[in-house]
């Protein structure tokens, strides 16, 4: 997303892209416009098909931008210009998709309102389900991570028992 809190990606690595780092691991690396929903879909679909057919993994770099603060302690205005952020806002993937769908007759304000109401209902249901769920023990964070826990991770797990 171009920033690690206040450090730009260009100062974090000497490589032109993250995708090209895949070469060092002997795998394919692919760069895609992370704000192009259809482009991301195609690249991910191809990578899944490739992996499932036994042709190996793919490192996918979705080139995008973090518009907001990194954390609540962050203030992006201290290290980024409003012009830079405004430029990336014009590339907003949701707005791009909405404009495309409107041009194809697949989106209108009535459909948007219906979709928003449906989403609010789904979120409310999910929150209610979460709030009524039994609290899980902290040890579950170690479940389904490794086929067999390495000894040092097993030691950490025991600290939570």
N, C-alpha and C positions, 0 to 999 in steps of 0.2 A: 504493500500500500504506500510505498515510497518513503515512509518515515518510521523509525523506531524511536518513539517519543519525539525528541528534538533532533535526532541525527538522520540526515537524508540517506537514502539507500546508496547514493553515489559515494558516500564516505564510509560505507560499511563493507564494501567489496570492490576489488579491482576489476572484477568481471563485468562485461557489458550487460549481461542478463543473469538471472538466477538459473534459468533453464539450461544455459550452457554448462553449468556446473555438473550436470548429469553425466557428461563425458567422462569425468574423473571416476565415476562409479560404474561405468560400462553400460549405462542405460540411455534410453532416448530422452531428450529434453525438448519440450515444446513451449513456445511462447504464444499466448493468446490475449487478445483484448478482453480483459476481465469485466469490462462494462458492456460487452456485446453478448447478451444472453444466448443467442443462437450460436455464436462462435464457440462459447464455452461449452454449450451442450454438445456440439459436434466433436470437439476435441476430447471431452470426457467420455463420450460414447465410444469413440475410436479407441481410446486408451483401455476402456473396460473390455471391449471385444479383443483387443490385442492380449491383454493379461489373461483373460479366460481361455484364449486359444493357446496358451503356453508360450507366448512370444515375449514375456517379460514385462516389467513395470515401466511406467512413463512418469517422469517428473514434469508436472504441468505448472507453469508460471502464468498466473492470471494477472496481467498487468492492470492495476487499478490504483485507487487513491483513497486514503483515509480522510474524510471531510471533517470529522469532529475531533475532539480531544482524544488522546490515547487512554487517559485515565481521568478520574475526577480531580487529580492533583496537577493535571497538565493544562497548559494554556497555549494552544496552537498559534495564537496571534503573536507570540514572542519570537517565533522562528519561521513563520510562513507569511507570505503577503496575502492580502485579501484578493488580489488579482489572480494569484495562483489558484486559490481555492475556488474562486468564481469560474475560472476556466474549467476546472474539473467538475464543478456542479453542472455545467452545460453537457457533460458526458454521462450524467446520471443514468444508470442502466434501467431503472424503473421508468423514468420519463421517456427514455428511448424506446422501450418496449411499448409503452402506452401510446406514443405517437404512431408507431408502426401499426398497432392494433386498430387505432382510430382510422388510419388511412385505408385499412383493409375491411372496415366496417365491423370489426370484432369487439369494439369498445365504445361505450357512450356513458354519459353521466348517470343514467338510471342503472346500468350494469355496475358501474363503479360504486354507487350507493349500496346496492344489493350485496356486492362483494365485501364492502367494508363492514356492513352489519353482520354478515355471515362470519367474517374473521373475528369480530368482537365477541360473538357467541362462542366460537371455538377457543379463543383465548380465555374467556371466563370459565368455560368447562375445564380447560387444562389447569388453570390456577386452582380451581376448586378440587380437582383430582389430586394435585400436588399437595395442597394444604391438608387434605384428609389422609394422605399416605403415611404409613408407618415409617418412622425415622430409621434409616439403615445404619448399621455400625460402620465406623470409619474403615474397617478392614476390607469392605467391598471394593474400595478403590484399587485393590491389588488383584481382584478377580478378573478373569478373562483378558489378562494383559500378556501373559506368557503361557506357553504350553506347560512349562515347569519353571517356577520362580527361581531365579539365581539366588545363591546363598545370602548375598548382601541385601537383597530385596526381601527375602524371607525374614531376615533379622529385623528389618524396618517394620514389616507386617506384625511381628510379635510384639513390638513396642506399643501397638494399638490394641492388643488383646487385653 
